[in-house]
Amino acid sequence: MAGKTEIAVQVDPQMEEFILQEMKRGSFPSASAYVEALLHERFKDEAALQTLEQELGRGLADIEAGRVTSAEEAFDSVRAELGLKRRRA
């Protein structure tokens, strides 16, 4: 594991109190661990958002190129894969 870099973070007194309360509850061993956990979550969220945007881009490109399946065809395919019969109205 690579070493860690130290970054100073300033927070207002309300945020400091909140972090201290989280530490007292045992949620985090230190203010540093709390901030690191928040950053880690944000990092994961950004990575997920980028993946979603890429997938949406591919889907839009498929639509623009005419590579589409109707909802009915899609559901029929899923039903067939699951061995389910199609409901009749």
Backbone as CSV, one residue per row, in Angstrom:
resi,resn,N_x,N_y,N_z,CA_x,CA_y,CA_z,C_x,C_y,C_z
1,MET,0.839,-1.181,0.000,0.000,0.000,0.000,0.875,1.232,0.000
2,ALA,0.524,2.184,-0.821,1.293,3.426,-0.899,1.092,4.238,0.373
3,GLY,2.061,5.086,0.667,1.953,5.950,1.835,0.832,6.950,1.664
4,LYS,0.456,7.569,2.760,-0.625,8.540,2.716,-0.060,9.945,2.749
5,THR,-0.781,10.862,2.130,-0.417,12.271,2.113,-1.268,12.997,3.138
6,GLU,-0.651,13.882,3.862,-1.387,14.657,4.854,-1.903,15.937,4.223
7,ILE,-3.187,16.216,4.464,-3.824,17.426,3.958,-4.539,18.082,5.135
8,ALA,-4.326,19.364,5.319,-5.005,20.089,6.394,-6.391,20.511,5.914
9,VAL,-7.393,20.296,6.761,-8.762,20.661,6.436,-9.300,21.540,7.558
10,GLN,-9.877,22.664,7.188,-10.489,23.540,8.175,-11.999,23.393,8.082
11,VAL,-12.645,23.268,9.238,-14.100,23.148,9.284,-14.644,24.160,10.285
12,ASP,-15.911,24.508,10.109,-16.495,25.437,11.066,-16.799,24.690,12.369
13,PRO,-17.045,25.398,13.451,-17.253,24.752,14.753,-18.396,23.728,14.769
14,GLN,-19.464,23.968,14.011,-20.567,23.009,13.968,-20.130,21.690,13.354
15,MET,-19.340,21.770,12.286,-18.842,20.541,11.661,-17.876,19.822,12.590
16,GLU,-17.047,20.589,13.266,-16.111,19.982,14.219,-16.878,19.229,15.294
17,GLU,-17.917,19.839,15.824,-18.730,19.187,16.868,-19.375,17.919,16.323
18,PHE,-19.860,17.987,15.102,-20.471,16.811,14.485,-19.454,15.673,14.366
19,ILE,-18.262,15.986,13.896,-17.217,14.968,13.750,-16.853,14.394,15.110
20,LEU,-16.734,15.250,16.113,-16.403,14.778,17.463,-17.499,13.858,18.001
21,GLN,-18.753,14.183,17.719,-19.855,13.321,18.147,-19.784,11.955,17.447
22,GLU,-19.463,11.964,16.183,-19.309,10.704,15.443,-18.183,9.862,16.046
23,MET,-17.123,10.521,16.425,-16.004,9.806,17.058,-16.432,9.240,18.414
24,LYS,-17.193,10.020,19.200,-17.663,9.557,20.510,-18.593,8.360,20.362
25,ARG,-19.390,8.347,19.296,-20.290,7.215,19.048,-19.530,5.977,18.605
26,GLY,-18.264,6.163,18.278,-17.456,5.035,17.824,-17.524,4.805,16.331
27,SER,-18.120,5.729,15.606,-18.232,5.565,14.160,-16.873,5.649,13.476
28,PHE,-16.001,6.497,14.020,-14.668,6.703,13.443,-13.668,6.902,14.567
29,PRO,-12.457,6.376,14.389,-11.451,6.520,15.447,-10.839,7.920,15.523
30,SER,-10.957,8.680,14.445,-10.335,10.009,14.423,-11.036,10.887,13.395
31,ALA,-10.793,12.191,13.508,-11.329,13.124,12.521,-10.757,12.812,11.147
32,SER,-9.511,12.435,11.114,-8.858,12.090,9.851,-9.554,10.904,9.190
33,ALA,-9.891,9.886,9.995,-10.573,8.705,9.457,-11.953,9.075,8.929
34,TYR,-12.622,10.006,9.608,-13.943,10.454,9.175,-13.855,11.137,7.809
35,VAL,-12.949,12.075,7.680,-12.786,12.797,6.415,-12.350,11.838,5.309
36,GLU,-11.462,10.929,5.629,-11.007,9.963,4.628,-12.166,9.089,4.151
37,ALA,-13.042,8.665,5.073,-14.194,7.849,4.696,-15.137,8.627,3.764
38,LEU,-15.362,9.902,4.075,-16.206,10.727,3.210,-15.604,10.864,1.820
39,LEU,-14.308,11.094,1.765,-13.645,11.228,0.473,-13.697,9.919,-0.314
40,HIS,-13.530,8.815,0.389,-13.578,7.513,-0.273,-14.963,7.285,-0.886
41,GLU,-16.016,7.606,-0.142,-17.373,7.460,-0.670,-17.575,8.350,-1.888
42,ARG,-17.113,9.580,-1.812,-17.242,10.512,-2.943,-16.488,9.980,-4.161
43,PHE,-15.295,9.427,-3.930,-14.475,8.860,-4.998,-15.228,7.713,-5.678
44,LYS,-15.829,6.820,-4.874,-16.595,5.708,-5.438,-17.812,6.209,-6.201
45,ASP,-18.485,7.218,-5.653,-19.658,7.778,-6.335,-19.273,8.367,-7.688
46,GLU,-18.162,9.078,-7.736,-17.715,9.683,-8.997,-17.368,8.603,-10.019
47,ALA,-16.720,7.529,-9.565,-16.376,6.432,-10.475,-17.649,5.781,-11.018
48,ALA,-18.642,5.588,-10.143,-19.915,4.997,-10.576,-20.625,5.922,-11.556
49,LEU,-20.573,7.221,-11.295,-21.206,8.187,-12.192,-20.539,8.170,-13.562
50,GLN,-19.225,8.081,-13.596,-18.518,8.018,-14.880,-18.900,6.762,-15.648
51,THR,-18.997,5.642,-14.953,-19.398,4.389,-15.598,-20.806,4.511,-16.152
52,LEU,-21.717,5.091,-15.370,-23.093,5.289,-15.824,-23.133,6.177,-17.063
53,GLU,-22.383,7.262,-17.048,-22.357,8.160,-18.204,-21.822,7.462,-19.448
54,GLN,-20.816,6.606,-19.284,-20.283,5.852,-20.422,-21.326,4.881,-20.967
55,GLU,-22.006,4.180,-20.062,-23.036,3.226,-20.492,-24.192,3.948,-21.178
56,LEU,-24.601,5.084,-20.627,-25.665,5.856,-21.271,-25.227,6.334,-22.651
57,GLY,-23.978,6.744,-22.762,-23.450,7.175,-24.058,-23.506,6.050,-25.076
58,ARG,-23.133,4.848,-24.656,-23.202,3.693,-25.557,-24.653,3.407,-25.949
59,GLY,-25.550,3.501,-24.965,-26.965,3.252,-25.251,-27.531,4.277,-26.220
60,LEU,-27.191,5.532,-26.017,-27.659,6.580,-26.938,-27.083,6.381,-28.334
61,ALA,-25.836,5.953,-28.411,-25.230,5.686,-29.715,-25.963,4.542,-30.413
62,ASP,-26.345,3.512,-29.641,-27.112,2.401,-30.215,-28.453,2.891,-30.747
63,ILE,-29.114,3.744,-29.981,-30.410,4.277,-30.424,-30.240,5.070,-31.709
64,GLU,-29.250,5.945,-31.732,-29.015,6.772,-32.921,-28.677,5.924,-34.140
65,ALA,-28.028,4.772,-33.907,-27.653,3.894,-35.019,-28.774,2.916,-35.372
66,GLY,-29.884,2.997,-34.651,-30.999,2.114,-34.960,-30.905,0.741,-34.335
67,ARG,-29.963,0.546,-33.445,-29.822,-0.745,-32.772,-30.696,-0.735,-31.518
68,VAL,-31.966,-1.003,-31.720,-32.919,-0.954,-30.614,-33.788,-2.198,-30.606
69,THR,-34.373,-2.470,-29.456,-35.313,-3.565,-29.285,-36.546,-2.972,-28.619
70,SER,-37.699,-3.343,-29.095,-38.921,-2.828,-28.473,-39.044,-3.409,-27.069
71,ALA,-39.805,-2.724,-26.241,-40.025,-3.200,-24.872,-40.680,-4.583,-24.902
72,GLU,-41.602,-4.783,-25.818,-42.279,-6.069,-25.926,-41.285,-7.186,-26.253
73,GLU,-40.397,-6.924,-27.216,-39.373,-7.924,-27.568,-38.438,-8.191,-26.394
74,ALA,-38.085,-7.141,-25.676,-37.181,-7.303,-24.536,-37.832,-8.170,-23.461
75,PHE,-39.098,-7.886,-23.135,-39.791,-8.679,-22.121,-39.987,-10.119,-22.581
76,ASP,-40.287,-10.316,-23.868,-40.422,-11.675,-24.399,-39.118,-12.441,-24.231
77,SER,-38.007,-11.774,-24.487,-36.697,-12.407,-24.345,-36.429,-12.802,-22.897
78,VAL,-36.758,-11.915,-21.977,-36.554,-12.210,-20.550,-37.451,-13.355,-20.114
79,ARG,-38.705,-13.320,-20.532,-39.629,-14.402,-20.182,-39.111,-15.745,-20.711
80,ALA,-38.647,-15.752,-21.948,-38.135,-16.990,-22.540,-36.922,-17.497,-21.756
81,GLU,-36.050,-16.573,-21.386,-34.852,-16.964,-20.636,-35.216,-17.538,-19.273
82,LEU,-36.282,-17.022,-18.663,-36.721,-17.491,-17.352,-37.712,-18.649,-17.433
83,GLY,-38.095,-18.996,-18.638,-39.047,-20.091,-18.817,-40.463,-19.716,-18.418
84,LEU,-40.804,-18.441,-18.540,-42.138,-17.960,-18.180,-43.001,-17.809,-19.422
85,LYS,-44.280,-18.020,-19.233,-45.228,-17.838,-20.335,-45.673,-16.389,-20.359
86,ARG,-46.006,-15.928,-21.531,-46.492,-14.553,-21.691,-47.937,-14.481,-21.246
87,ARG,-48.235,-13.463,-20.444,-49.604,-13.251,-20.004,-50.436,-12.689,-21.151
88,ARG,-51.647,-13.135,-21.238,-52.562,-12.617,-22.249,-53.523,-11.642,-21.588
89,ALA,-53.772,-10.540,-22.240,-54.677,-9.518,-21.669,-56.109,-9.918,-21.755
